[in-house]
Amino acid sequence: MSTTSPSASQAQHPEALLQLAATGPLAAFQTCFSQTPSPPSAPSLALTAIQNAQVPVLQFLLSTTHVAITRTLATAAVKTGSIPLLDTLLNAGMDINIDLGYMGTPLLYATQLCHPETYLASLFSRGADPARGSMGGGVWSGLA
């Protein structure tokens, strides 16, 4: 019988690290992260955490790797409709009115996705400006 913990046995396997970014728990992710000499890139780990609503893993990555909050990460977070994910990125310095490309701003994209009123209210409470941004290259005034 082996005394090696599951997270230690997964160390040095980038695929295992991506799996833990998707499923947690945070302690296992941290152990594997510290023991993997060539982990996947911090942005790819952060994206995986966002796509799977792993807020603790995302918080860990933002605080330890200082991964930049890109349009890709912001778009993925808005797509989930998760207020905790949104708050995590905003607390890490994301601009509430970040340009998401053809999807506009987080507020415009959230309305496109028909996110609930609570999500939109969270965006407004954090300073979302309905007059900013455009969708698909044209100005959209549905919220102004």
N, C-alpha and C positions, 0 to 999 in steps of 0.2 A: 504494500500500500504506500502510495506516494504521499509525502507531507508537503509537497509544493502546492501553494494556493493557485486557484484557477487564474487569477490575474497575473501571477508571476510566470505561470507556464505559458501564458499568451504573450509575454514580453518578447520583443524583437520581431514581432509579426505585425507589419503595418495594417494588414487586413483586420486583425483582431482589434487594433486601436480604432479603426473606422467603425467596427461593429459596436464597440463600447461607447463611442461618441453618439451612436444612434440609440442605444438601449440603456446606457448607464450600467451600474450605479457610478456615481462620481468617484468614490474611493477606488474602485477597480480601474476606472479610466485613468486616474492620477498615477496609480502604480504602474500600469502598462505604459503610460506616456513617459514616465521617468526612466523606464527600463528599455525603451525602444530607441536604439542608436540612430536610426534614420526614419523618423515618423513621417507620415503624410504631411503635406503642408498645413500650416495653421489655418489658412482660409478654407481648405477642403474639410478639415475637421470641424470648423465653425459652421460651415454650410450644412454638414451632416447633422450636427447638433440642432441647428435651427429647423431643418426639415423634419426632425423627429421630436421637436418640442422639448429638448433636453436643456432646460434653462441652467441648471447647475454646471453642466459641462461647458456651455457657452460662457457663463460667468468666469469659470476657471480659465478658459482660453483667452478671453479678453483681458483678464488681469495678469496672466503670466506670459503670454506670447505677444501681447500688444498688437494683435491682428488688426489690420485696418478695416474699418467698416465701409465696405464697398457697396456699389449699387446692387450687385448680386446678392450680398447678404441682406441688405435692407429689403429688397424685393421678395426674397424668400421668407423673411419674417412677416411681412405684411400679408403674403399669400396664406400663411397659416391661420391668420386671424387671432393669434395668441397675444393677449395684452401683456402677460409677463415677458414674452420674448421681445415685444416692442419696447417695453420699459427697460429691459436689460440693455438693448442697443442704445436707447436714448440716454440712459445713465452713463453709458460708456462714451458718449459724445456725438452720437449720430444726429444730424440736422433733421428736425421734424419735417422739413420741407425739401428733403433731399430729392434731387432729380433722378427718377427711376427710368429715364429714357422714354420710350413710347408709351409707358404706363402712367406717366405724369409724376405726381408726388404720392407719398403714402396715402394721403386722404383721397385723392382721385382714384388710385388703384383699389383702395378699400371699398369705395362706392361701386366701382366696376364689378368687384367680387361679391357685392351685396352682403358685406359684413354687417353684423347686427349693430343696432344703434349704440350699444354700450362701447363697441370698438371705436365707432366714429366719435363718440363723446370723449373717449380717452385721447384720441388724436387732437381734438379741439382743446381739451384741457391742457395739453402739452404745447399748444401754440400753432397747430396746423392752420395754414392760411388758405382758404378756398379760392382766393384770387391768384394764387401762384400755380405755375405749372401748366402743362398741356398734355393731351393724350393723342398719340398717333401723329404728332407733328402739328396738330391744329389746336387752337385754344378751345377749351371746353368751359362753358360758363354755367353748367348745371347746378353748381353750388354757390355761385356768386350772387 
